[in-house]
C-alpha cells in the first residue's frame, strides 16, 4: 500500500502598506486622545511597538484599553460598522488579563463608543482587499461619545499646510501699443 502525502503551500497575498491611510488614522487617534483621557479619567499611552499594533491606547493602572476607528461616513450612512476580527480577538485576550476594552468609532458627524464584553456577539463578513474576517457592529447598539470636533474632520483631511511667506507685490507693467 502506497501512502501519498500532498503538500500545498499557501501564501497570503501581499499588500502594500498604505502610509496615507495610516497617517489619517493617527490624526483621528490624536484628536480622540484628550477626550478619552477626560471621559475615562485616565492617562492613556499609545502603543508604540510598531505600526501594526492591534489596539491603540492603554492605561495600565486603570486597566482600560481603547481602539479608535475613524470613518469617512456619517453615523447613519450604514446599519453596521466593521472591525477586524483580530482587534476583537486581541480585545478578548485583554479582557482575560483584567482589562476593560472599548472601541471608539469617529464618524464624520459624531463619535460613538462600545465596551467589548466576554459575551459580545457579532455577524461576520469577509471583506477587503485580502478578504479578511470582520465583525459587523450595529451602529444603533453604540453609545454616544463626547463629540470629537476638530476644525476639520480628521479622518481623511490633509493637515493644514504651513503658511507661505507672502510674495513681493509685482510691479504693474504698462502695455504699450
RASULKA-V922565 format. One record per pair of residues at least 4 apart in sequence whose C-alpha atoms are under 7 Angstrom apart, sorted by sequence separation. I is the first residue (numbers start at 1). J is the second residue. If there is no record, write none. Layout:
I|J  I|J
//
This chain:
18|22  19|23  20|24  21|25  22|26  23|27  24|28  25|29  26|30  27|31  28|32  29|33  32|36  33|37  34|38  35|39  36|40  37|41  38|42  49|53  59|63  60|64  73|77  83|87  84|88  85|89  86|90  87|91  88|92  89|93  90|94  91|95  92|96  93|97  94|98  95|99  106|110  107|111  116|120  127|131  128|132  153|157  37|42  59|64  94|99  95|100  106|111  126|131  127|132  37|43  47|53  58|64  59|65  95|101  105|111  106|112  126|132  127|133  37|44  58|65  105|112  126|133  127|134  57|65  58|66  104|112  105|113  125|133  126|134  47|56  57|66  104|113  124|133  125|134  46|56  47|57  56|66  57|67  91|101  103|113  104|114  124|134  125|135  46|57  55|66  56|67  102|113  103|114  124|135  125|136  45|57  46|58  55|67  56|68  102|114  103|115  123|135  124|136  44|57  45|58  102|115  122|135  123|136  44|58  45|59  101|115  102|116  122|136  44|59  101|116  122|137  43|59  42|59  42|62  92|118  114|142  113|142  114|143  112|142  113|143  112|143  113|144  55|87  75|107  112|144  113|145  54|87  74|107  111|144  112|145  65|99  71|105  73|107  74|108  75|109  111|145  63|98  64|99  65|100  66|101  67|102  68|103  69|104  70|105  71|106  72|107  73|108  74|109  75|110  111|146  63|99  64|100  65|101  66|102  67|103  68|104  69|105  70|106  71|107  72|108  111|147  63|100  64|101  65|102  66|103  67|104  68|105  69|106  70|107  71|108  110|147  111|148  66|104  29|68  28|70  25|70  108|153  85|133  84|133  85|134  84|134  85|135  83|134  84|135  82|134  83|135  82|135  83|136  82|136  81|136  82|137  80|136  81|137  80|137  81|138  80|138  81|139  79|138  80|139  79|139  72|155  71|155  70|155  32|148  13|130  31|148  31|150  28|154  27|154  28|155  27|155  24|154  25|155  24|155  24|156
//
